[in-house]
Amino acid sequence: MGPITLTTIEECASKVAAVTMAAIVQQESGGNPLALHDNTTGQSYRPASLAEAARLARTLIQAGHSVDLGLAQINSRNLPALGLDADKVFDPCSNLHAAQVILLRAWSQSGGSLRGALSAYNTGNTTGITGARYSAHVYAQAGVVVPAIPGGRLARWAMNGVPVPRPDLPPIRPRITWTPQASPLAPNATGLKGQW
C-alpha cells in the first residue's frame, strides 16, 4: 500500500474538494489507511498489515461492535450499502470513494452547508454540539480558523491594486490634531472637553 497523495484524493473522491477530503482524512485517521476505531469500546487500533486490519475488523463486526475503518473511518454499519466489506474498506481509493458518497449525501441533507455536512458525516445529524465540534476540528485540520463567506466576493477596492505595506519601511503613525470646526471636542488644560 503506497502513500496517500493529492492525486489519490482527486482520482478517488473527485466530487469533493481535495482540501476538504484531506482534512477529513487527517481528522479521522491521520492518513493511516489501516486505522480502526471501535466505537463500542472506545479503543483505537493501528494494525501493521492489511490482513491484520481485515481480520480485526471482521472479529469486531461479528461481535456486534460499531467500528470505523480506514482512511476516512467508514462506519461498519455503512459497508453493505456502499458495497464494501472488511477487506475492500481498507483499500485507500475505495475508502475515499465511500467517504465521498457519504459526504455528498450529508451535503444534500444539510441543504448545502459544509459545516452541516461534516456534522452529518460524523454523527448522521446536521446539527448538534458533537457534530459542530467535529466540523470545527475538520476546518482546523485544513488550517481554517475563520472560513471564507460561502459564495462571497472580495470588495471592489480589494481588487484595485491597493498597495501592500512594505516590511522594510517603518509603519505610518498618523498625527492626530484638533480641528475646531470639525469636532465637538475642544482642548482644555486637562484634555478634551465636549462641546455639544
C-alpha positions, -999 to +999 in steps of 0.1 A: +000+000+000+016+032-012+014+067+003-018+086+000-013+116-022-033+145-036-036+126-068-052+097-049-078+120-033-085+137-067-089+104-085-109+086-059-131+114-045-133+138-074-166+154-064-153+167-030-127+195-028-093+179-021-087+202+008-119+191+024-113+154+019-077+157+031-089+175+063-115+147+069-088+120+065-064+139+088-091+142+114-103+107+111-072+086+107-042+109+104-037+094+070-034+058+082-053+036+057-054+007+082-068+027+112-097+012+131-117+027+159-142+006+179-170+029+189-184+003+212-154+002+235-137+035+225-105+015+216-084+026+186-062+002+167-033+006+143-027-028+127+006-035+110-008-052+079-039-053+057-045-089+067-044-080+104-067-050+099-093-070+079-092-099+105-097-075+134-125-057+116-143-089+109-139-101+145-153-068+159-181-066+134-192-102+141-192-094+178-218-066+171-194-037+175-198-004+156-163+001+140-149+030+120-125+017+093-097+030+071-086+064+059-119+082+063-131+059+091-161+045+073-185+030+098-191-007+096-229-002+095-225+016+062-204-012+045-233-031+029-249+000+014-215+011+000-207-024-015-178-028+008-166-055+032-138-058+058-112-062+031-123-037+005-128-009+030-091-007+037-083+000+000-075+037+000-093+045-032-124+025-022-124+042+013-121+077-002-149+070-027-171+057+001-163+089+021-173+109-009-207+091-012-214+097+025-203+133+024-224+140-008-255+126+009-247+147+040-243+178+018-277+172+004-291+165+038-276+197+052-291+219+024-256+227+011-239+237+044-204+223+047-205+225+085-238+207+085-225+181+060-194+175+081-216+171+112-238+146+094-207+128+081-197+122+117-230+119+135-257+114+110-273+147+120-266+181+105-270+199+139-259+192+174-229+200+196-210+168+187-213+174+150-204+211+154-172+202+173-163+177+146-168+203+119-146+228+138-119+201+141-120+193+104-118+230+095-088+233+118-072+203+101-074+224+069-058+254+086-091+273+086-097+294+117-124+317+102-137+304+069-145+324+039-181+336+033-196+309+011-201+324-024-185+356-012-166+381-034-138+404-024-149+441-022-142+460-054-115+482-037-096+450-027-093+441-064-079+476-075-043+471-066-044+485-031-007+489-021+006+464+004+027+478+032+064+471+027+080+453+057+113+473+051+095+506+058+085+518+093+048+519+100+030+551+093+019+568+125-009+592+118-007+626+135-040+635+152-047+671+156-077+691+167-097+709+141-121+734+157-149+734+131-149+696+126-150+685+162-174+688+191-144+685+214-123+714+225-089+712+242-087+724+278-060+721+305-069+685+314-075+671+280-106+674+258-140+687+268-171+680+248-190+710+233-225+699+222 
